[in-house]
């Protein structure tokens, strides 16, 4: 066993191999959440633009409009579920990544830089204050609500 965090050479090598993979996984999951939000927003904006342009919608029964609104609600629910699923995987990967960074000593002062840590200590917990997912969900929810309102108000 090495004196470096009590890790053997083999364990350090495994961490070095896993580190870039988890780093990429964290970024990939974040990108996936953004892509899902952008795609859902694009679909809902397209629907929002199309609602006034559909003449048959003005003469549709209330039941038909409720069914259309139900479809928009199901679409929102599915997109919200997918975004939340990606968030859960992002958080798991982030937690493992931070643990690997700790074991590699990236947060230890003086280990790689004199009188400083290579990574700021705040990075270990900053991810817990992330507001991006509530914003993603709010944007998609707002657009879905606007589509529903446009359908119901089109008499």
Residue pairs with C-beta under 8 A, 6 or more apart in sequence:
1 7
1 8
2 8
2 9
2 12
4 12
4 105
5 103
5 104
5 105
7 15
7 103
12 104
15 100
15 103
15 104
16 104
18 96
18 100
19 97
19 100
19 101
19 104
22 93
22 96
22 97
22 100
23 97
25 89
25 93
25 97
26 90
26 93
26 94
26 97
29 86
29 87
29 89
29 90
29 93
30 90
30 132
32 86
33 83
33 86
33 87
33 90
33 132
33 133
33 136
34 136
36 79
36 82
36 83
36 86
36 136
37 79
37 83
37 136
37 139
37 140
39 79
40 75
40 76
40 79
40 140
40 143
41 139
41 140
41 143
43 75
44 72
44 75
44 140
44 143
44 144
44 146
44 147
45 143
47 72
47 147
48 143
48 146
48 147
48 150
51 57
51 147
51 150
51 151
51 154
52 150
52 154
57 65
57 151
57 154
58 154
58 155
60 68
60 154
65 151
65 152
65 154
68 151
69 148
69 151
69 152
72 144
72 147
72 148
72 151
73 144
73 148
75 144
76 140
76 141
76 144
79 140
80 137
80 140
80 141
83 133
83 136
83 137
83 140
84 133
84 137
87 133
91 127
94 127
98 123
98 124
98 127
101 107
101 119
101 123
101 124
102 124
105 111
105 112
106 112
106 117
106 118
106 119
107 117
107 118
107 119
107 121
107 123
107 124
108 117
109 115
109 116
109 117
110 116
111 117
111 118
112 118
